[in-house]
Amino acid sequence: MNERIVERTQEFRANGAAPLDVMCECSLEACEDMLDVPPSIYEQTRASATRFIVTPGHQIPEAEVVVEDHDTFLVVSKIGTGADVARERA
């Protein structure tokens, strides 16, 4: 879903430097948090099948590690079985 949000947002932002509005990519089904993420960080994060952007506090320590803390959002990397599943679905 975030890929579609990014595509639509970039159509309206000529310089690409403005933050993108992306949905939290956590595992909580009811989560609808929107996060402002710089385009370069979003693209770098999503270049890896096992990395996701989440709201602070939405990370699951048993299944992922925080690899970047940007105050208003975190970049997490799936580990173990979760990483295997993420790679399969990429």
Stockholm file with secondary structure:
# STOCKHOLM 1.0

chainA/1-90         MNERIVERTQEFRANGAAPLDVMCECSLEACEDMLDVPPSIYEQTRASATRFIVTPGHQIPEAEVVVEDHDTFLVVSKIGTGADVARERA
#=GR chainA/1-90 SS CHHHHHHHHHHHCSSSCSCEEEECCCSCTTCCCEEEECHHHHHHHHTSTTEEEECTTCCCTTTEEEEEECSSCEEEEECHHHHHHHHHHC
#=GC SS_cons        CHHHHHHHHHHHCSSSCSCEEEECCCSCTTCCCEEEECHHHHHHHHTSTTEEEECTTCCCTTTEEEEEECSSCEEEEECHHHHHHHHHHC
//
